[in-house]
Amino acid sequence: RNSSCAMLQRSAMAGLGLMRSNAWHLVRCGSPVRTVPAALSYRLLHRPNSGEGQVTSARHAPSLASQRLHCRHFAAGSSNTSSSIASTNTTPEPSSNNQHPPKPSLAHRVREVAPGVAAAAIICEAGFAGADVLGAQLLALQGLSGTSPISGIPVAILLGLAVKNSGLVSAKAMDTLTPGLQLCKTTVLQAGIVCIGIKLSAVDILTTGAVGIPAVLFSIGTGLTVIPWLGNKLGLAPRMSALIAAGCSICGVTAISALSPIIKANQQEISFAVANVVLFGTLGMLLLPYVAHALFPLSQQAGIFLGLAVHDTAQVMGAGLTYKAVFHDELAFTVAAVTKLTRNVFLAAVIPWLAWRTERSTGGDGAKRGLG
C-alpha cells in the first residue's frame, strides 16, 4: 500500500508539473512535448533528482548535445505509445515533385507557337503584296511605271492593326495566337535587329558614327532638358516626365523599362510613357521616311534624321527599311541604323543622371507629384 501511495503521489506531482516539464523539455531539446502521455512519461522518467534534496553536479551533468540526442531517442520511442494522438497533429509534407511542374517539351512548345508565327507570316506577306499592288496602281494613275513607291512594312503593320481590331478574330482564337505573336515581337524581332547589325562593317560604324555623334549628343541633351521642363509646365508627375524623356531621347521602351524600377514609378506612369513612345514612334515610322526624303537631299542627312527622330530601335529599323525600299537608298538605311545604335550606347550614362535628377525633384519621397 505504501508503494501504491508513492506511485500515486508521483503521478499527481507529474500531472501538476506538466507545464514545467514541457518548458524544461523545450530548453533541453529545442521543441515542446506535443502529447499529454508523452509529457507525463517524460516527467516520470526524466524528472530532476531532487528527492533527496541533492543537485546533480556539473561533473556528472550531460552536455546539451547529448541531452538533445537523448530527447530525440525518447521522442522516437514514445511516438509508438501516442501514435493515435500524434497522428492527428501531423500533416504530410507535399512532395517535392509537385512543386516543380515538368518543363514542356520542344514539340509542345512548337505546337504552341506555330499558329501565331504562321499568322504573323501571312500578315507580313499580305502586307508586302498589298504594297506592290497599291504602288503599281498609284504609278499607273500618274502614267508611270516601275518599282512600287509604297513599302510593305507600314502596310503590314496597318493590316495587322485592322485585323486585330475588326472583330474578325475571336477571343479564343486570339488566345491561341498570342504565344506565337509574342515570340515574333520579341525573339524574332530582336534576332532580326542583330542580323542587321552584323551586316554593318566596322568601317561603316566608325565613320558614320563619328559623323553622327555631335547630332546624337545635341538630340539627347535637348530631349533630357526640354521634356522634363515641358512636363513640369503641363503639371505632369516628375517620374512620368523622366520616363518620357528617357524613352524619346534614348531607346524607347527599353529605356523606360530600365529607368522605371530605379525611380520607383507606378504602373500608371509607366503605361502613359510606353503609350507615348509606341504611338508617336509608330506614326514616325510610317510618315517620317517621306518627310526625310522631302527635307534632306543627302543620304547621310536623311539617315541621321531617321535615327534621331524615331524613338524605338525596331521603329528606326522599320523607317530605314521603308526609306531604302521606296527610294532605293542603302546608305540612308545604314546611317539610320548606326545613329540609333549610337543613341543606345548613352543609355548607361543617362539612366543614372535621370534617376538622380528625379530623386532631387521629388524630394526623395515622391511628394511633388502632378497628374498621374
C-alpha positions in Angstrom: 0.0 0.0 0.0 2.9 2.3 0.7 4.3 1.7 -2.8 0.9 2.4 -4.3 0.6 5.6 -2.4 4.1 6.6 -3.5 3.3 5.8 -7.2 0.0 7.8 -6.9 1.9 10.7 -5.3 4.5 10.7 -8.1 1.7 10.6 -10.7 0.0 13.6 -9.1 3.2 15.5 -8.9 3.8 14.7 -12.6 0.4 16.0 -13.6 0.8 19.2 -11.6 4.3 19.7 -13.1 3.2 19.1 -16.7 3.7 22.7 -17.8 7.1 22.9 -16.1 8.2 19.6 -17.8 7.1 20.9 -21.2 9.2 24.1 -20.7 12.1 22.0 -19.5 11.9 19.8 -22.5 11.8 22.8 -24.8 15.0 24.2 -23.2 16.9 20.9 -23.4 15.6 19.5 -26.7 14.6 22.6 -28.7 11.0 21.5 -29.2 8.0 21.1 -26.8 6.4 17.7 -25.8 3.5 17.5 -28.2 1.2 15.0 -26.4 0.0 14.6 -22.8 1.0 11.0 -22.5 4.5 11.8 -23.8 4.7 14.7 -21.3 3.7 12.5 -18.4 6.1 9.8 -19.3 8.9 12.3 -19.8 8.1 13.8 -16.4 8.1 10.4 -14.6 11.3 9.1 -16.4 13.3 12.3 -16.6 12.3 14.3 -13.6 15.2 16.1 -11.7 17.0 14.2 -8.9 15.5 16.3 -6.1 14.0 13.6 -4.0 17.0 13.6 -1.5 17.5 17.3 -1.7 20.7 16.9 -3.9 21.5 18.6 -7.1 23.4 16.8 -9.8 26.9 18.1 -10.0 28.3 19.7 -13.1 30.8 16.9 -13.5 28.0 14.3 -13.9 25.6 16.6 -15.9 25.3 15.6 -19.5 26.1 18.0 -22.3 23.4 19.9 -24.2 24.2 17.9 -27.4 23.9 14.6 -25.6 20.6 15.8 -24.0 19.2 16.7 -27.4 20.3 13.3 -28.8 18.7 11.6 -25.8 15.5 13.6 -26.4 15.3 12.5 -30.0 15.6 8.9 -28.9 12.9 9.4 -26.3 10.7 11.1 -28.8 11.1 8.2 -31.2 10.3 5.7 -28.5 7.3 7.5 -27.2 5.8 8.0 -30.6 4.6 4.4 -30.6 2.7 4.9 -27.4 1.0 8.0 -28.6 0.7 7.3 -32.3 -3.1 7.6 -32.3 -2.9 11.1 -30.8 0.1 12.4 -32.6 -1.3 11.3 -36.0 -3.9 14.0 -35.7 -1.3 16.7 -35.2 0.9 15.8 -38.2 0.3 16.7 -41.8 2.1 15.1 -44.7 4.6 17.3 -46.4 4.0 18.0 -50.1 6.1 16.1 -52.4 9.0 18.0 -54.0 7.9 16.6 -57.4 4.6 18.5 -57.2 6.3 21.8 -56.5 8.1 21.9 -59.9 5.9 21.0 -62.8 7.7 19.3 -65.7 9.1 21.5 -68.3 7.2 21.4 -71.6 8.9 19.5 -74.4 10.2 21.1 -77.5 7.4 19.6 -79.6 4.8 21.0 -77.3 6.4 24.5 -77.5 6.5 24.3 -81.3 2.8 23.4 -81.4 2.0 26.2 -79.0 3.8 29.0 -81.0 3.1 27.7 -84.6 -0.4 29.3 -85.1 0.8 32.7 -84.1 4.0 32.5 -86.1 2.0 31.4 -89.2 -0.5 34.2 -88.7 2.3 36.8 -88.5 4.0 35.4 -91.6 0.7 35.6 -93.5 0.1 39.2 -92.5 3.6 40.1 -93.4 3.4 38.6 -96.9 -0.1 40.1 -97.4 1.3 43.5 -96.5 4.1 43.3 -99.0 1.8 42.0 -101.7 -0.7 44.7 -101.0 2.1 47.4 -101.1 3.1 46.2 -104.6 -0.5 46.3 -105.8 -1.2 49.8 -104.3 2.1 51.1 -105.6 1.5 49.9 -109.1 -2.0 51.5 -109.1 -0.5 54.7 -107.8 2.1 54.8 -110.6 -0.5 53.9 -113.2 -2.7 56.9 -112.1 0.3 59.1 -112.8 1.2 57.5 -116.1 4.4 56.0 -114.7 5.8 52.5 -114.3 8.5 51.0 -112.1 9.0 49.8 -108.6 6.3 50.4 -106.1 6.8 53.6 -104.1 5.0 52.1 -101.1 6.9 50.0 -98.6 5.4 46.7 -97.4 6.4 47.4 -93.7 3.8 50.1 -92.9 1.2 48.2 -95.0 1.8 45.0 -93.0 1.6 47.0 -89.7 -1.7 48.7 -90.7 -3.1 45.4 -91.9 -2.3 43.7 -88.6 -3.9 46.5 -86.7 -7.0 46.3 -88.9 -7.4 42.5 -88.4 -6.8 42.7 -84.6 -9.4 45.5 -84.1 -12.0 44.5 -86.7 -13.6 41.7 -84.6 -12.8 39.0 -87.2 -10.6 37.1 -84.7 -12.5 35.8 -81.7 -11.1 35.9 -78.2 -10.5 32.2 -78.1 -8.6 32.3 -81.4 -6.6 35.3 -80.1 -5.6 33.3 -77.0 -4.3 30.6 -79.4 -2.3 33.0 -81.5 -0.8 35.0 -78.6 2.2 32.8 -77.8 3.4 32.8 -81.4 2.8 36.5 -81.8 4.6 37.2 -78.5 7.6 35.2 -79.9 7.6 37.2 -83.1 7.5 40.6 -81.5 10.3 39.7 -79.0 12.7 37.0 -80.0 12.3 37.1 -83.8 12.3 40.9 -83.9 15.4 41.1 -81.8 17.2 38.4 -83.9 16.4 40.5 -87.0 17.9 43.6 -85.4 21.0 41.6 -84.5 21.3 40.4 -88.1 21.1 43.9 -89.4 23.9 44.9 -87.0 26.0 42.0 -88.2 25.7 43.3 -91.8 27.2 46.6 -90.8 31.0 46.7 -91.2 33.3 48.2 -88.6 34.4 50.9 -91.0 30.8 52.0 -91.5 30.2 52.1 -87.8 33.3 54.2 -87.1 32.9 56.7 -90.0 29.2 57.1 -89.9 29.0 57.0 -86.1 31.7 59.7 -85.8 29.8 62.0 -88.1 26.5 61.5 -86.2 27.9 61.8 -82.7 27.5 65.6 -82.4 23.9 65.3 -83.7 23.2 62.5 -81.2 24.6 64.5 -78.3 22.6 67.5 -79.2 19.4 65.5 -79.6 19.8 63.6 -76.3 20.7 66.8 -74.4 17.6 68.6 -75.9 15.3 65.8 -75.0 16.5 65.4 -71.5 16.3 69.2 -70.9 13.1 70.2 -72.7 10.8 67.3 -71.9 11.1 67.5 -68.1 10.7 71.3 -68.3 7.6 71.0 -70.5 6.2 68.2 -68.3 6.6 70.4 -65.3 4.7 73.3 -67.1 1.9 70.9 -68.0 1.6 69.5 -64.5 2.9 66.0 -65.1 4.5 64.0 -62.4 8.3 64.2 -62.3 8.6 60.5 -62.7 6.4 60.4 -65.8 8.3 63.3 -67.3 11.6 61.4 -66.7 10.2 58.2 -68.3 9.0 60.1 -71.4 12.4 61.9 -71.6 14.3 58.6 -71.4 12.0 56.9 -74.0 12.1 59.7 -76.5 15.8 60.6 -76.1 17.5 57.2 -75.9 15.8 53.9 -77.0 12.1 53.9 -76.4 10.5 51.2 -74.3 13.9 49.7 -73.3 14.9 53.0 -71.6 11.6 53.2 -69.9 11.9 49.7 -68.6 15.4 50.4 -67.3 14.5 53.6 -65.5 11.1 52.8 -64.0 12.3 50.5 -61.2 15.1 52.9 -60.2 12.8 55.9 -59.7 10.0 53.7 -58.3 7.5 54.7 -61.0 4.0 53.4 -60.6 2.1 51.4 -63.2 0.1 54.4 -64.5 3.2 56.5 -65.1 4.9 53.6 -66.9 1.8 52.9 -69.0 1.5 56.5 -70.1 5.2 56.7 -71.0 5.1 53.5 -73.0 1.9 54.5 -74.8 3.5 57.8 -75.8 6.6 56.1 -77.2 4.6 53.4 -79.1 2.1 55.8 -80.5 4.3 58.6 -81.8 7.1 56.2 -82.7 4.8 54.2 -84.9 3.5 57.3 -86.5 7.0 58.5 -87.1 8.0 55.1 -88.6 5.1 55.4 -91.1 5.5 59.1 -92.0 9.0 60.3 -91.4 10.7 58.4 -94.3 8.8 60.5 -96.7 9.4 63.7 -94.7 13.1 62.9 -94.6 13.2 62.5 -98.4 11.4 65.8 -98.9 13.6 67.8 -96.4 17.1 66.4 -96.9 18.8 66.0 -100.2 21.8 63.9 -98.9 21.5 60.3 -97.8 23.6 60.9 -94.7 21.3 63.7 -93.6 18.2 61.6 -94.1 19.7 58.7 -92.3 20.7 60.8 -89.3 17.3 62.4 -89.2 15.6 59.0 -89.1 18.0 57.6 -86.5 17.2 60.6 -84.2 13.5 61.4 -84.8 12.1 57.9 -84.3 12.1 56.5 -80.7 12.5 52.7 -80.5 15.2 50.7 -82.2 12.7 48.5 -84.1 10.8 51.5 -85.3 14.1 53.1 -86.6 14.9 49.9 -88.5 11.4 49.9 -89.9 11.7 53.6 -91.0 15.1 52.9 -92.5 13.9 49.9 -94.4 11.0 51.8 -95.7 13.3 54.6 -97.0 15.5 52.0 -98.6 12.7 50.2 -100.3 10.9 53.3 -101.6 13.9 55.5 -102.6 16.5 52.7 -103.2 19.0 54.2 -100.8 21.1 51.7 -98.9 23.3 54.4 -97.4 20.5 56.2 -95.7 19.4 53.0 -94.1 22.9 52.2 -92.8 23.3 55.7 -91.4 19.9 55.5 -89.6 20.9 52.1 -88.1 24.3 53.3 -86.9 22.9 56.6 -85.5 20.3 54.7 -83.5 22.9 52.3 -82.1 25.0 55.3 -81.1 22.0 56.7 -79.2 21.6 53.4 -77.4 25.2 53.5 -76.1 24.3 56.6 -74.0 21.7 54.6 -72.0 24.2 53.6 -69.4 25.1 57.3 -68.7 21.7 58.8 -69.0 19.7 56.5 -66.7 21.8 57.3 -63.5 21.6 61.0 -64.3 17.8 60.9 -64.8 17.4 58.9 -61.6 19.4 61.5 -59.6 17.5 64.4 -61.1 14.1 62.8 -60.4 15.1 61.9 -56.9 16.1 65.5 -56.3 12.9 67.0 -57.9 10.6 64.7 -55.9 12.4 65.3 -52.6 13.2 61.6 -52.2 9.6 60.6 -51.3 7.6 61.4 -54.4 5.8 64.3 -52.6 5.9 66.6 -55.6 3.6 64.9 -58.0 1.3 66.3 -60.6 -1.1 64.3 -62.8 -0.8 60.5 -62.7 
